[in-house]
């Protein structure tokens, strides 16, 4: 089954949605079938891929309350190999409606069982909170990618997020890992950006992606055209940053993808494997203990 990566940070404005849209588009550009799940009621991920959240017939909300399956709600985007499960403002009330449901933290995980077989990657755009929607995302995910804005206040909430991840591992999803920490909105001219980067690397070690997403006006402009930055201005520094991030994630997940290809080939002998090879080396980092 495809790898599920939740993009989470309870602090707003750190680049979660921007990373979800552009990472998924960059993975799709390498011809890896990718699904974005927009589980944020703001639905910015949905509009950022060119869909009008007000016009979608079914959304993440209907999936979570059990009205439709994911297959019925998924929409194709204008980007080849990229689909999206759109969001809607109705998702604001989903947490209240789910509160009395048995195993409410596993609703998304159970809904994804069949759908994730169609994709190499599933990218979940989490809301800026640590509520039930984010818990569903972390429970359904294989790993969590943490965007961190290169500013001082962005560091303050990491301890709470890591504690939530630790609790999820203990009680809901023992296989949850940290995919990596991504420095975003990095300004090479500022000493503060370099200080924050050094502090993040000191705590997370090799879990910090080598790729850094720099401040770039094209990244900010692209959502107003309903396009990922790669399809808005492929030569921009923002597009190059997210392509580099996608390549780094692919390198780090070659073993997972190879196992997925073998499983898919056994299940369906007529399907051709993608022929990915390479090794993925795991290393111990301070982040594995989820302390900050």
CORSUL-V838969 format. One record per residue. N is the residue number from 1. RES is the residue in three letters. OMEGA is omega in whole degrees, -180 to 180 (999 if undefined). Layout:
# CORSUL-V838969
N:RES:OMEGA / N:RES:OMEGA
This chain:
# CORSUL-V838969
1:UNK:-179 / 2:UNK:180 / 3:UNK:-179 / 4:UNK:-180 / 5:UNK:176 / 6:UNK:177 / 7:UNK:-169 / 8:UNK:170 / 9:UNK:-175 / 10:UNK:176 / 11:UNK:178 / 12:UNK:174 / 13:UNK:-180 / 14:UNK:177 / 15:UNK:179 / 16:UNK:-177 / 17:UNK:178 / 18:UNK:180 / 19:UNK:180 / 20:UNK:-178 / 21:UNK:-172 / 22:UNK:174 / 23:UNK:180 / 24:UNK:179 / 25:UNK:180 / 26:UNK:175 / 27:UNK:178 / 28:UNK:-180 / 29:UNK:175 / 30:UNK:177 / 31:UNK:170 / 32:UNK:179 / 33:UNK:-172 / 34:UNK:177 / 35:UNK:171 / 36:UNK:172 / 37:UNK:178 / 38:UNK:-178 / 39:UNK:177 / 40:UNK:-179 / 41:UNK:178 / 42:UNK:175 / 43:UNK:179 / 44:UNK:178 / 45:UNK:179 / 46:UNK:180 / 47:UNK:180 / 48:UNK:176 / 49:UNK:173 / 50:UNK:179 / 51:UNK:175 / 52:UNK:-177 / 53:UNK:-178 / 54:UNK:-174 / 55:UNK:-177 / 56:UNK:-178 / 57:UNK:180 / 58:UNK:-175 / 59:UNK:176 / 60:UNK:-180 / 61:UNK:-179 / 62:UNK:177 / 63:UNK:-176 / 64:UNK:180 / 65:UNK:172 / 66:UNK:-180 / 67:UNK:-179 / 68:UNK:174 / 69:UNK:178 / 70:UNK:-180 / 71:UNK:-180 / 72:UNK:-175 / 73:UNK:-177 / 74:UNK:178 / 75:UNK:173 / 76:UNK:175 / 77:UNK:177 / 78:UNK:179 / 79:UNK:178 / 80:UNK:179 / 81:UNK:-178 / 82:UNK:174 / 83:UNK:179 / 84:UNK:167 / 85:UNK:-171 / 86:UNK:177 / 87:UNK:179 / 88:UNK:-180 / 89:UNK:178 / 90:UNK:-178 / 91:UNK:177 / 92:UNK:-177 / 93:UNK:-175 / 94:UNK:-177 / 95:UNK:179 / 96:UNK:-179 / 97:UNK:-178 / 98:UNK:-169 / 99:UNK:-178 / 100:UNK:-179 / 101:UNK:177 / 102:UNK:-179 / 103:UNK:-176 / 104:UNK:179 / 105:UNK:-176 / 106:UNK:-177 / 107:UNK:-179 / 108:UNK:179 / 109:UNK:179 / 110:UNK:180 / 111:UNK:-175 / 112:UNK:-171 / 113:UNK:-179 / 114:UNK:-173 / 115:UNK:-174 / 116:UNK:176 / 117:UNK:-177 / 118:UNK:-170 / 119:UNK:172 / 120:UNK:-179 / 121:UNK:171 / 122:UNK:-178 / 123:UNK:-178 / 124:UNK:176 / 125:UNK:-176 / 126:UNK:175 / 127:UNK:180 / 128:UNK:180 / 129:UNK:176 / 130:UNK:-179 / 131:UNK:-174 / 132:UNK:179 / 133:UNK:178 / 134:UNK:177 / 135:UNK:175 / 136:UNK:-179 / 137:UNK:-179 / 138:UNK:178 / 139:UNK:-179 / 140:UNK:-170 / 141:UNK:168 / 142:UNK:-178 / 143:UNK:179 / 144:UNK:176 / 145:UNK:-175 / 146:UNK:174 / 147:UNK:179 / 148:UNK:176 / 149:UNK:-177 / 150:UNK:177 / 151:UNK:-172 / 152:UNK:-175 / 153:UNK:-180 / 154:UNK:-179 / 155:UNK:-170 / 156:UNK:-176 / 157:UNK:-175 / 158:UNK:180 / 159:UNK:179 / 160:UNK:179 / 161:UNK:180 / 162:UNK:177 / 163:UNK:177 / 164:UNK:178 / 165:UNK:179 / 166:UNK:179 / 167:UNK:178 / 168:UNK:179 / 169:UNK:-177 / 170:UNK:-170 / 171:UNK:-171 / 172:UNK:-172 / 173:UNK:-176 / 174:UNK:-178 / 175:UNK:-179 / 176:UNK:179 / 177:UNK:171 / 178:UNK:177 / 179:UNK:178 / 180:UNK:176 / 181:UNK:-175 / 182:UNK:175 / 183:UNK:-177 / 184:UNK:178 / 185:UNK:-176 / 186:UNK:179 / 187:UNK:-175 / 188:UNK:-178 / 189:UNK:-174 / 190:UNK:176 / 191:UNK:-179 / 192:UNK:-180 / 193:UNK:180 / 194:UNK:177 / 195:UNK:178 / 196:UNK:179 / 197:UNK:179 / 198:UNK:180 / 199:UNK:179 / 200:UNK:-180 / 201:UNK:179 / 202:UNK:-178 / 203:UNK:-172 / 204:UNK:178 / 205:UNK:-176 / 206:UNK:175 / 207:UNK:177 / 208:UNK:179 / 209:UNK:174 / 210:UNK:178 / 211:UNK:175 / 212:UNK:178 / 213:UNK:-177 / 214:UNK:173 / 215:UNK:-176 / 216:UNK:-175 / 217:UNK:-180 / 218:UNK:177 / 219:UNK:-179 / 220:UNK:-177 / 221:UNK:-171 / 222:UNK:-178 / 223:UNK:180 / 224:UNK:176 / 225:UNK:180 / 226:UNK:-177 / 227:UNK:166 / 228:UNK:-175 / 229:UNK:179 / 230:UNK:-179 / 231:UNK:175 / 232:UNK:176 / 233:UNK:-174 / 234:UNK:-178 / 235:UNK:-177 / 236:UNK:178 / 237:UNK:178 / 238:UNK:178 / 239:UNK:180 / 240:UNK:178 / 241:UNK:-176 / 242:UNK:172 / 243:UNK:178 / 244:UNK:178 / 245:UNK:179 / 246:UNK:179 / 247:UNK:179 / 248:UNK:179 / 249:UNK:178 / 250:UNK:177 / 251:UNK:-178 / 252:UNK:-174 / 253:UNK:-179 / 254:UNK:-180 / 255:UNK:180 / 256:UNK:-179 / 257:UNK:178 / 258:UNK:177 / 259:UNK:179 / 260:UNK:179 / 261:UNK:-180 / 262:UNK:178 / 263:UNK:-179 / 264:UNK:179 / 265:UNK:178 / 266:UNK:-179 / 267:UNK:-178 / 268:UNK:-175 / 269:UNK:-178 / 270:UNK:-178 / 271:UNK:179 / 272:UNK:176 / 273:UNK:-178 / 274:UNK:175 / 275:UNK:-180 / 276:UNK:177 / 277:UNK:-176 / 278:UNK:180 / 279:UNK:178 / 280:UNK:-179 / 281:UNK:178 / 282:UNK:178 / 283:UNK:180 / 284:UNK:180 / 285:UNK:176 / 286:UNK:-178 / 287:UNK:-179 / 288:UNK:179 / 289:UNK:179 / 290:UNK:175 / 291:UNK:-179 / 292:UNK:999
